[in-house]
Amino acid sequence: MIMQKIIFPAPASGLMTAISAASFIGITASGISEVRGKHLQYSKFWKAGSQNRSPLIKQIKLPSRAGMLLLYAPAFLAGAASFFLFPDEGLRFLLVQLAVSIHFFKRIFEVLFIHKYSGGMILDSALTISLSYFVSSAFMIYAQHLTHGSTEPAVDLMYPGVLVYVIGICGNFYHHYLLSELRGNEGKKEYKIPRGGLFDLVICPHYLFEILIFWGIFFISQTVYAFCFALATTFYLMGRSYATRKWYLSKFDHFPNHVKALIPFVF
């Protein structure tokens, strides 16, 4: 089978098997929920569903910047800590550590210096996403650690993975920058139809490039866990992008029909 040639044998670890399955099921289910209109409450959807919640349940609301830092800081710290916990385990392992750490460092940099905010974030959504990112960061690296000393896969995808990762992280950053340029002064709630880059073809090119980031990490890693996380992230961001396009269609009568959700000309 092709998968046996490109993935390290699954480690004899019940924990890794359970975490891989739980990550895949949980993240994929979140994508299905997005399509059904039950959104994680951040960005455009930070108030979504609040009218359906019991008034007896107090929703703790965070400023967007604080909430976004909560999303990414634990995952970055997990990646940074791995350099001290697992030193000198070879080039592939080092590249996985760097890829995970750089991705979340970039997100923190964007939170502090690129993004402009006008809404907020519900604490339970922030904690859910933060935990998902922290677990994925930690176990992506730990799964790689478990391959130390194992026979390499017959097909080496490490260097193609670096290329896919670099394309993903650069494209993701560029389109986040374009989004920030659309916004007025911070605190002013203002939405426009994004233009430039791949925004002329899809409404969520930043999600498309984020998907490339995690497939790039999988190609570098070639572990079962990295594959499960990349696939689940693809399903989640497909659902999120579908919901985002639906939101734009509801807000803008002149939204161009040819602009798809995630994949140019396709979806």
Backbone bond lengths (Angstrom), bond angles and torsions (degrees), N, CA, C in turn:
res aa  C-N    CA-C-N  psi(-1)  N-CA   C-N-CA  omega(-1)  CA-C   N-CA-C  phi
1 M - - - 1.459 - - 1.524 111.05 -
2 I 1.345 115.58 149.03 1.461 120.00 -178.46 1.528 110.51 -62.40
3 M 1.345 117.24 -42.45 1.461 119.84 -176.69 1.520 112.04 -61.47
4 Q 1.323 117.34 -33.53 1.463 120.21 178.71 1.516 111.84 -67.72
5 K 1.337 116.08 -22.66 1.470 119.86 -179.61 1.520 112.54 -86.40
6 I 1.339 117.40 -19.57 1.455 118.65 -174.84 1.531 113.48 -115.14
7 I 1.332 118.50 -2.62 1.457 120.96 -179.05 1.523 110.08 -123.22
8 F 1.321 115.47 136.92 1.458 119.77 172.24 1.530 109.43 -58.37
9 P 1.324 118.42 145.88 1.468 119.64 175.71 1.523 110.27 -55.50
10 A 1.318 115.97 140.24 1.465 120.09 179.62 1.526 109.81 -61.10
11 P 1.338 117.92 132.48 1.460 120.16 -179.27 1.523 111.47 -66.65
12 A 1.311 115.63 151.57 1.464 120.16 177.63 1.520 108.90 -78.29
13 S 1.314 114.84 67.55 1.466 121.11 -176.42 1.518 108.48 -135.09
14 G 1.333 116.01 113.36 1.449 120.10 176.85 1.517 111.85 -62.58
15 L 1.346 116.25 -33.48 1.462 120.76 179.26 1.520 110.89 -62.78
16 M 1.347 117.04 -46.91 1.454 120.05 -178.74 1.519 111.37 -65.58
17 T 1.318 116.69 -38.76 1.468 120.02 177.53 1.514 110.90 -62.16
18 A 1.336 116.23 -45.10 1.466 120.75 -179.14 1.527 110.91 -65.97
19 I 1.324 117.12 -42.66 1.464 120.61 -178.73 1.525 110.53 -67.10
20 S 1.322 117.13 -40.77 1.468 120.48 178.54 1.525 110.70 -60.76
21 A 1.340 115.82 -46.83 1.462 120.09 -179.50 1.521 111.23 -66.04
22 A 1.339 117.09 -42.66 1.463 120.50 -178.51 1.524 111.14 -65.64
23 S 1.332 117.38 -40.92 1.461 120.61 179.02 1.516 110.61 -63.23
24 F 1.322 115.99 -45.17 1.457 119.54 -178.46 1.521 111.03 -63.33
25 I 1.326 116.49 -48.68 1.473 120.21 -177.24 1.522 110.87 -65.61
26 G 1.343 116.30 -45.55 1.457 119.92 -176.14 1.519 113.06 -65.16
27 I 1.328 117.21 -45.88 1.465 120.12 -177.84 1.522 110.71 -70.56
28 T 1.331 117.02 -40.19 1.461 120.09 177.76 1.522 110.71 -63.06
29 A 1.332 117.04 -40.90 1.465 120.51 178.01 1.522 111.24 -62.29
30 S 1.333 116.65 -34.97 1.468 119.83 177.07 1.525 110.73 -64.48
31 G 1.331 116.41 -37.41 1.459 119.87 176.91 1.513 112.03 -63.88
32 I 1.335 116.61 -41.64 1.465 120.62 177.41 1.530 110.31 -63.94
33 S 1.334 116.29 -38.55 1.467 120.37 178.40 1.520 111.36 -63.35
34 E 1.341 116.65 -37.30 1.469 119.70 178.32 1.528 110.17 -60.97
35 V 1.325 116.66 -44.13 1.465 120.44 179.67 1.522 110.46 -62.09
36 R 1.317 116.64 -36.59 1.465 121.36 -177.94 1.524 112.96 -80.71
37 G 1.324 116.77 -2.97 1.459 120.02 176.45 1.513 115.25 95.49
38 K 1.330 117.46 5.46 1.463 120.54 176.30 1.522 107.00 -100.85
39 H 1.332 116.02 99.38 1.453 121.49 -168.82 1.525 112.22 -99.58
40 L 1.332 115.30 148.57 1.448 119.56 162.82 1.530 106.39 -67.68
41 Q 1.330 116.94 133.86 1.462 120.67 -165.59 1.534 111.74 -90.87
42 Y 1.325 113.64 83.82 1.467 121.26 171.89 1.516 107.59 -151.71
43 S 1.333 115.76 168.31 1.458 122.44 -177.86 1.529 109.80 56.36
44 K 1.331 117.88 -133.34 1.467 121.44 -176.14 1.525 111.98 -64.86
45 F 1.333 116.71 -21.11 1.462 120.41 -173.33 1.529 112.37 -105.33
46 W 1.329 116.50 22.66 1.467 116.89 -172.85 1.517 113.30 -68.31
47 K 1.354 117.21 -20.18 1.464 120.24 175.20 1.518 112.12 -105.15
48 A 1.315 117.27 4.92 1.465 120.48 -175.11 1.517 110.57 -63.22
49 G 1.310 114.69 131.00 1.460 119.67 175.53 1.509 114.67 82.45
50 S 1.359 116.88 -4.41 1.462 117.94 -177.78 1.528 112.02 -64.38
51 Q 1.362 116.71 -29.15 1.449 119.47 -179.83 1.521 112.01 -70.50
52 N 1.338 116.38 -16.70 1.464 119.70 -178.57 1.520 112.70 -94.93
53 R 1.339 116.42 -3.44 1.450 119.05 -177.14 1.525 110.51 -89.14
54 S 1.298 114.81 150.41 1.458 119.58 178.88 1.521 110.42 -63.46
55 P 1.355 118.19 135.44 1.460 119.90 176.86 1.515 112.76 -64.88
56 L 1.345 116.66 -15.34 1.461 120.03 178.46 1.522 111.95 -76.82
57 I 1.344 115.01 -15.48 1.458 118.59 -179.63 1.518 108.68 -96.15
58 K 1.299 116.66 112.61 1.462 120.51 -178.90 1.520 109.36 -79.12
59 Q 1.332 116.29 121.46 1.453 121.56 177.59 1.530 109.28 -92.02
60 I 1.300 116.38 119.24 1.459 120.68 178.55 1.517 108.31 -80.87
61 K 1.321 116.63 122.31 1.457 121.61 -177.00 1.522 110.05 -107.81
62 L 1.317 115.48 132.44 1.454 121.57 179.38 1.521 109.90 -106.90
63 P 1.339 117.70 148.24 1.456 118.82 167.39 1.528 109.42 -58.76
64 S 1.324 116.47 146.51 1.461 120.11 -173.75 1.526 112.55 -55.92
65 R 1.342 116.55 -45.07 1.465 118.70 -176.74 1.524 111.06 -62.54
66 A 1.332 117.19 -44.04 1.468 120.29 178.92 1.520 110.51 -63.72
67 G 1.344 116.08 -41.94 1.460 119.33 179.56 1.514 111.91 -63.88
68 M 1.337 117.17 -42.41 1.456 120.01 -179.20 1.525 111.46 -67.41
69 L 1.327 117.79 -36.79 1.470 120.11 175.35 1.528 110.55 -63.24
70 L 1.326 115.94 -38.73 1.464 119.44 176.96 1.521 111.06 -62.46
71 L 1.329 116.82 -32.69 1.462 120.40 178.69 1.518 111.91 -62.42
72 Y 1.335 116.68 -45.68 1.462 120.34 -164.98 1.526 115.35 -105.01
73 A 1.332 118.55 -25.23 1.460 119.90 -174.63 1.532 113.48 -61.82
74 P 1.354 119.82 -46.49 1.470 118.21 -179.92 1.530 112.99 -60.61
75 A 1.342 117.18 -38.73 1.465 120.12 179.63 1.525 110.68 -65.83
76 F 1.334 116.76 -40.75 1.465 119.47 176.98 1.520 111.02 -63.59
77 L 1.323 117.48 -42.60 1.461 120.67 -179.91 1.530 111.15 -63.66
78 A 1.330 116.61 -36.52 1.469 119.77 176.30 1.522 110.38 -62.55
79 G 1.344 116.77 -44.01 1.456 120.03 177.77 1.509 111.98 -63.65
80 A 1.336 117.10 -44.49 1.465 120.89 -179.39 1.525 111.42 -64.28
81 A 1.337 116.75 -39.89 1.463 120.44 -179.19 1.518 112.06 -65.10
82 S 1.328 116.93 -27.61 1.468 120.01 -176.72 1.530 112.48 -64.16
83 F 1.340 117.08 -26.17 1.466 119.70 179.15 1.527 111.23 -65.97
84 F 1.346 116.54 -27.13 1.456 121.02 178.61 1.531 111.18 -91.27
85 L 1.331 116.24 -32.26 1.462 119.99 -178.06 1.528 112.23 -77.49
86 F 1.339 117.21 -36.50 1.468 121.57 -175.34 1.536 110.07 -130.20
87 P 1.322 118.02 71.89 1.464 119.49 -179.60 1.532 111.85 -80.73
88 D 1.317 115.75 150.32 1.475 121.88 168.14 1.527 113.38 57.56
89 E 1.337 117.33 57.84 1.462 120.22 175.78 1.527 112.03 -115.67
90 G 1.312 117.28 23.87 1.454 120.76 173.40 1.518 113.46 101.91
91 L 1.328 115.01 168.33 1.462 121.52 -174.63 1.525 112.31 -64.95
92 R 1.334 117.44 -44.83 1.469 119.52 -178.01 1.527 110.62 -60.12
93 F 1.319 115.78 -44.27 1.464 120.00 -179.81 1.523 110.64 -63.72
94 L 1.331 117.27 -42.12 1.463 121.41 178.48 1.523 110.91 -61.67
95 L 1.330 116.93 -41.38 1.462 120.16 179.98 1.526 111.86 -65.48
96 V 1.332 116.61 -37.64 1.469 119.63 176.54 1.527 109.99 -64.31
97 Q 1.345 116.62 -46.07 1.461 120.02 177.93 1.529 111.38 -57.68
98 L 1.328 116.16 -45.86 1.459 120.39 -179.65 1.519 111.45 -64.99
99 A 1.332 116.92 -43.47 1.461 120.64 -177.30 1.529 110.87 -61.78
100 V 1.322 116.70 -46.31 1.463 120.78 179.89 1.527 110.37 -64.74
101 S 1.323 117.40 -47.45 1.462 121.55 -175.86 1.523 111.39 -66.76
102 I 1.319 117.45 -43.50 1.466 120.67 -179.32 1.524 110.91 -64.07
103 H 1.326 116.18 -41.08 1.474 119.07 -179.90 1.520 111.10 -57.94
104 F 1.322 116.95 -49.64 1.456 118.71 -176.38 1.529 111.99 -76.20
105 F 1.338 118.03 -28.47 1.460 119.69 172.15 1.529 110.32 -63.76
106 K 1.339 116.69 -41.25 1.464 120.72 177.35 1.522 110.95 -59.61
107 R 1.335 116.05 -41.99 1.456 119.21 -179.53 1.530 111.07 -64.78
108 I 1.334 117.17 -39.92 1.464 120.39 176.95 1.529 110.12 -63.74
109 F 1.334 116.99 -42.44 1.462 121.54 177.76 1.529 110.44 -59.26
110 E 1.325 116.70 -43.11 1.465 120.74 179.20 1.526 111.34 -64.78
111 V 1.326 116.40 -40.99 1.460 120.67 178.99 1.530 110.45 -59.54
112 L 1.326 116.20 -41.40 1.460 120.77 -175.03 1.525 113.44 -81.04
113 F 1.342 117.03 -33.85 1.463 118.79 -168.14 1.536 115.57 -126.30
114 I 1.325 119.04 -12.39 1.466 120.32 -174.79 1.519 112.03 -112.06
115 H 1.311 116.63 -53.93 1.462 120.28 -172.86 1.528 111.90 -66.90
116 K 1.334 114.94 148.88 1.451 122.81 171.64 1.519 107.56 -118.43
117 Y 1.324 116.21 142.73 1.458 120.13 -168.64 1.517 111.32 -124.22
118 S 1.330 114.55 148.38 1.454 119.47 174.55 1.528 112.09 -139.03
119 G 1.309 116.60 -7.22 1.466 119.52 -176.40 1.516 111.60 -117.88
120 G 1.303 115.41 -137.22 1.449 120.63 179.92 1.509 109.46 -156.94
121 M 1.304 115.71 -165.12 1.457 121.10 -179.96 1.511 108.77 -147.45
122 I 1.316 115.92 136.47 1.460 121.31 176.67 1.526 108.95 -77.86
123 L 1.331 116.33 135.00 1.454 120.96 -172.85 1.519 112.45 -59.09
124 D 1.337 117.91 -40.87 1.458 118.31 -176.19 1.530 111.14 -65.87
125 S 1.345 117.32 -35.34 1.461 119.66 175.43 1.528 110.45 -66.67
126 A 1.346 116.22 -42.36 1.460 120.24 179.65 1.524 111.38 -60.66
127 L 1.324 116.35 -43.16 1.465 120.06 -179.48 1.528 111.36 -67.59
128 T 1.333 116.77 -39.01 1.467 120.56 178.71 1.518 111.31 -61.25
129 I 1.341 116.17 -48.29 1.455 120.03 -178.74 1.519 110.56 -69.00
130 S 1.333 117.32 -41.29 1.458 120.99 179.88 1.521 111.16 -59.89
131 L 1.334 116.39 -44.50 1.461 120.01 178.80 1.520 111.07 -63.07
132 S 1.333 116.64 -41.35 1.464 120.31 179.03 1.522 111.32 -60.88
133 Y 1.336 116.40 -46.47 1.462 120.02 -179.83 1.531 111.47 -66.43
134 F 1.344 116.78 -40.78 1.463 119.76 179.80 1.525 111.16 -63.23
135 V 1.329 115.97 -46.57 1.468 120.13 179.49 1.523 110.26 -62.75
136 S 1.336 116.29 -43.38 1.470 118.61 -179.02 1.513 111.47 -63.97
137 S 1.324 116.86 -41.87 1.464 120.89 179.54 1.529 110.78 -63.24
138 A 1.330 116.05 -49.37 1.458 120.56 -177.65 1.523 112.10 -64.44
139 F 1.326 116.96 -45.57 1.458 119.63 -174.88 1.528 112.58 -81.02
140 M 1.337 117.98 -23.39 1.459 119.49 171.98 1.531 109.18 -59.87
141 I 1.334 114.59 -43.80 1.464 120.29 -178.38 1.527 110.36 -75.22
142 Y 1.327 117.23 -41.47 1.466 119.62 -179.59 1.521 111.13 -64.80
143 A 1.332 117.04 -39.35 1.468 120.05 177.13 1.517 110.75 -60.54
144 Q 1.338 115.91 -37.66 1.465 119.13 177.48 1.521 110.76 -67.42
145 H 1.333 116.03 -39.12 1.465 120.81 177.32 1.529 111.42 -57.91
146 L 1.331 116.86 -37.53 1.460 120.80 -178.58 1.529 112.64 -69.20
147 T 1.334 117.58 -16.66 1.472 120.34 178.21 1.522 111.92 -86.39
148 H 1.324 117.25 -4.67 1.471 120.15 -176.44 1.531 110.46 -59.07
149 G 1.304 115.98 124.39 1.455 121.66 -178.37 1.509 114.15 89.34
150 S 1.335 118.39 -5.77 1.463 121.28 179.59 1.526 110.60 -80.35
151 T 1.321 115.53 160.63 1.460 120.79 175.30 1.512 109.65 -68.01
152 E 1.328 116.31 134.26 1.457 121.03 -179.24 1.530 110.17 -66.78
153 P 1.346 117.45 148.99 1.472 120.15 175.30 1.526 111.15 -58.23
154 A 1.315 116.34 151.59 1.461 121.09 -177.84 1.527 111.93 -61.99
155 V 1.342 115.70 -34.28 1.470 121.16 178.46 1.519 107.80 -108.01
156 D 1.319 116.06 117.91 1.463 121.20 -177.41 1.527 109.43 -91.97
157 L 1.340 116.80 114.69 1.458 122.26 -179.05 1.529 112.40 -105.16
158 M 1.325 117.02 11.09 1.463 120.10 -171.90 1.529 112.16 -60.77
159 Y 1.324 117.64 -51.96 1.464 119.50 -176.34 1.536 112.44 -71.23
160 P 1.350 119.50 -40.65 1.467 117.60 170.79 1.531 111.87 -58.11
161 G 1.324 115.86 -34.35 1.458 119.70 178.45 1.515 112.55 -63.71
162 V 1.324 116.62 -39.50 1.464 120.07 177.19 1.524 109.96 -60.71
163 L 1.335 117.06 -42.98 1.459 121.28 179.56 1.530 111.11 -62.93
164 V 1.336 116.91 -47.40 1.472 120.61 179.14 1.525 110.43 -61.23
165 Y 1.328 116.10 -41.63 1.469 121.14 179.76 1.528 111.21 -62.12
166 V 1.321 117.33 -46.34 1.468 121.00 -178.55 1.526 110.52 -63.56
167 I 1.341 116.88 -42.58 1.463 120.09 176.54 1.527 109.91 -60.64
168 G 1.317 116.43 -43.50 1.457 120.81 -179.15 1.514 112.86 -63.69
169 I 1.318 117.03 -46.31 1.464 119.22 -174.58 1.522 111.13 -72.25
170 C 1.338 117.51 -35.28 1.467 120.38 177.37 1.530 110.69 -69.63
171 G 1.350 116.81 -44.47 1.455 120.18 179.22 1.511 112.28 -65.02
172 N 1.328 117.24 -38.52 1.451 121.58 178.62 1.526 110.62 -64.04
173 F 1.328 116.86 -45.63 1.468 121.01 179.91 1.533 110.78 -63.29
174 Y 1.327 116.82 -45.01 1.460 121.15 -177.82 1.520 111.59 -60.62
175 H 1.323 117.05 -43.84 1.461 119.30 -177.77 1.529 111.81 -76.02
176 H 1.334 118.35 -27.62 1.460 119.59 170.37 1.524 110.16 -64.87
177 Y 1.328 116.72 -38.43 1.465 120.49 177.64 1.529 110.14 -63.60
178 L 1.338 117.47 -44.18 1.459 120.10 178.39 1.520 111.20 -60.37
179 L 1.321 117.11 -40.47 1.460 120.26 177.85 1.529 111.09 -62.09
180 S 1.327 116.72 -41.53 1.464 119.62 -179.12 1.523 111.59 -64.89
181 E 1.337 116.69 -32.24 1.453 120.76 -179.30 1.531 112.09 -71.51
182 L 1.322 117.14 -19.08 1.462 120.89 177.99 1.522 112.38 -74.42
183 R 1.323 115.77 -27.67 1.452 120.63 -173.16 1.515 111.23 -81.57
184 G 1.318 116.29 149.10 1.453 121.63 176.17 1.515 110.25 -81.91
185 N 1.308 116.55 -146.85 1.454 120.67 178.60 1.518 110.55 -62.88
186 E 1.320 115.56 144.31 1.470 119.68 -179.66 1.521 109.33 -59.81
187 G 1.315 116.20 136.83 1.457 122.29 -177.84 1.507 113.15 96.69
188 K 1.338 116.88 -15.69 1.459 120.73 178.54 1.516 109.08 -91.34
189 K 1.320 117.34 122.32 1.461 121.25 -177.37 1.521 108.58 -81.55
190 E 1.312 115.78 109.14 1.458 121.23 -176.36 1.520 108.92 -150.33
191 Y 1.327 117.04 126.52 1.453 121.61 179.11 1.520 109.82 -123.53
192 K 1.304 115.57 139.56 1.455 122.50 176.14 1.523 107.85 -132.45
193 I 1.320 116.09 160.93 1.461 119.87 173.90 1.528 107.83 -73.88
194 P 1.332 118.51 120.82 1.461 120.00 -176.50 1.523 112.23 -63.88
195 R 1.321 115.82 146.69 1.459 122.58 177.26 1.525 109.06 -131.99
196 G 1.330 115.15 159.97 1.454 120.61 177.06 1.515 112.10 92.92
197 G 1.326 115.60 157.02 1.459 119.50 -178.77 1.520 110.75 57.06
198 L 1.317 115.75 -140.07 1.463 120.59 178.74 1.527 112.76 -83.88
199 F 1.353 117.18 0.24 1.462 119.11 176.62 1.524 111.32 -62.91
200 D 1.322 117.80 -20.46 1.459 119.99 177.50 1.525 112.13 -73.90
201 L 1.338 116.38 -10.05 1.467 120.61 -179.21 1.525 112.67 -118.48
202 V 1.331 117.12 -34.61 1.474 121.36 179.86 1.523 108.85 -138.24
203 I 1.314 116.62 151.41 1.456 120.55 -177.43 1.523 111.97 -83.08
204 C 1.334 118.35 -17.37 1.468 120.96 -178.57 1.526 111.90 -128.69
205 P 1.334 118.95 58.57 1.472 118.77 177.76 1.523 112.29 -65.48
206 H 1.338 117.52 -26.06 1.463 119.89 177.03 1.523 110.55 -63.78
207 Y 1.344 117.19 -33.54 1.462 119.94 175.09 1.531 110.89 -70.85
208 L 1.322 116.56 -39.32 1.467 120.26 178.24 1.522 110.34 -58.50
209 F 1.326 116.84 -44.24 1.463 119.91 -179.46 1.530 111.41 -73.32
210 E 1.335 117.49 -29.07 1.463 118.80 174.87 1.532 110.31 -66.61
211 I 1.312 116.54 -37.26 1.461 119.98 174.56 1.527 109.98 -60.34
212 L 1.331 117.20 -42.87 1.464 120.40 178.04 1.527 111.16 -61.66
213 I 1.333 117.01 -36.05 1.465 120.07 177.77 1.521 110.41 -57.15
214 F 1.331 116.34 -48.82 1.463 118.31 -174.79 1.524 112.44 -76.98
215 W 1.337 118.08 -27.75 1.463 118.14 171.64 1.521 109.91 -71.13
216 G 1.336 117.39 -34.33 1.458 119.49 174.62 1.518 111.41 -61.67
217 I 1.348 116.53 -42.52 1.468 119.67 177.32 1.524 110.62 -63.18
218 F 1.343 116.94 -39.62 1.463 118.15 177.06 1.532 111.43 -62.13
219 F 1.328 117.32 -44.72 1.466 119.83 179.87 1.529 111.18 -60.79
220 I 1.330 116.58 -38.37 1.464 119.71 176.70 1.522 109.91 -67.34
221 S 1.311 116.27 -44.67 1.464 122.43 -173.30 1.520 113.31 -77.61
222 Q 1.342 115.50 -49.79 1.460 123.66 -176.83 1.525 112.92 58.14
223 T 1.360 114.98 39.66 1.464 120.14 175.62 1.523 109.87 -109.82
224 V 1.315 115.55 160.18 1.467 120.94 178.64 1.524 110.70 -61.52
225 Y 1.345 116.52 -42.85 1.463 118.82 -177.84 1.523 111.06 -62.49
226 A 1.335 117.81 -45.66 1.462 121.09 -179.19 1.533 110.53 -61.85
227 F 1.328 117.13 -36.41 1.463 120.78 177.30 1.524 110.71 -65.07
228 C 1.338 116.78 -47.31 1.464 120.58 -179.37 1.524 110.75 -61.14
229 F 1.330 116.70 -41.02 1.465 119.37 -178.33 1.524 111.22 -69.93
230 A 1.320 117.54 -41.33 1.468 120.31 179.27 1.525 110.70 -63.42
231 L 1.326 116.69 -42.85 1.464 119.97 -179.61 1.525 111.14 -66.58
232 A 1.330 116.76 -43.45 1.462 120.37 179.71 1.529 110.76 -65.48
233 T 1.334 117.62 -40.31 1.460 121.36 177.65 1.522 110.36 -61.54
234 T 1.327 117.18 -38.83 1.468 121.29 176.52 1.524 110.20 -59.16
235 F 1.320 117.35 -47.53 1.463 121.01 -179.52 1.532 111.20 -64.23
236 Y 1.347 116.47 -42.11 1.463 119.33 -179.80 1.527 111.37 -63.31
237 L 1.335 117.18 -47.45 1.455 120.03 -177.18 1.524 112.07 -71.72
238 M 1.316 117.73 -25.17 1.465 119.38 170.29 1.530 110.01 -63.27
239 G 1.335 115.88 -44.63 1.459 119.75 178.12 1.518 112.44 -65.37
240 R 1.318 116.54 -42.49 1.467 121.22 -179.59 1.531 110.93 -65.67
241 S 1.330 117.17 -41.26 1.463 120.49 179.99 1.534 110.89 -68.15
242 Y 1.326 116.51 -37.13 1.472 120.45 176.08 1.526 109.74 -60.38
243 A 1.335 116.14 -45.33 1.459 120.34 179.71 1.525 110.65 -65.86
244 T 1.327 117.32 -36.97 1.464 120.79 179.73 1.521 111.18 -65.92
245 R 1.328 117.41 -44.18 1.463 119.90 177.58 1.536 110.58 -62.10
246 K 1.314 115.97 -40.40 1.467 120.17 178.33 1.527 109.97 -61.57
247 W 1.335 117.38 -38.68 1.460 121.99 178.19 1.525 110.41 -63.34
248 Y 1.334 117.21 -46.12 1.467 120.62 178.96 1.525 111.06 -62.08
249 L 1.324 116.75 -40.47 1.464 119.67 178.45 1.529 111.37 -61.52
250 S 1.321 117.14 -33.95 1.459 121.12 -179.75 1.519 112.55 -76.70
251 K 1.340 117.60 -23.67 1.458 121.69 -175.70 1.522 113.42 -96.96
252 F 1.334 117.41 -26.46 1.462 121.01 -173.65 1.532 109.72 -126.61
253 D 1.322 116.06 114.38 1.466 120.31 179.55 1.522 112.13 -65.71
254 H 1.337 116.70 -26.19 1.457 120.83 -175.97 1.531 111.99 -100.57
255 F 1.328 116.99 20.75 1.464 119.06 178.59 1.531 109.33 -62.57
256 P 1.341 118.06 127.43 1.474 120.29 -174.42 1.524 112.27 -68.74
257 N 1.323 116.46 128.31 1.461 121.38 -176.34 1.517 112.96 -65.87
258 H 1.350 117.16 -26.08 1.463 118.94 -177.11 1.525 112.34 -75.88
259 V 1.333 117.23 -13.39 1.467 120.38 179.30 1.523 108.33 -79.86
260 K 1.335 116.01 114.40 1.458 121.29 -177.60 1.526 110.55 -85.61
261 A 1.314 116.85 -176.31 1.459 121.51 -178.05 1.523 112.18 -81.41
262 L 1.321 117.75 -49.00 1.469 120.80 -169.04 1.519 114.05 -138.20
263 I 1.333 117.42 -43.56 1.463 122.09 -174.28 1.520 108.46 -112.73
264 P 1.334 118.38 119.43 1.469 120.70 -176.76 1.533 112.44 -52.10
265 F 1.348 115.46 131.73 1.458 124.93 175.55 1.528 114.42 68.66
266 V 1.323 117.96 -3.85 1.472 120.57 -172.58 1.518 112.12 -118.14
267 F 1.336 117.18 -57.72 1.483 121.50 -172.56 1.536 109.83 -140.82
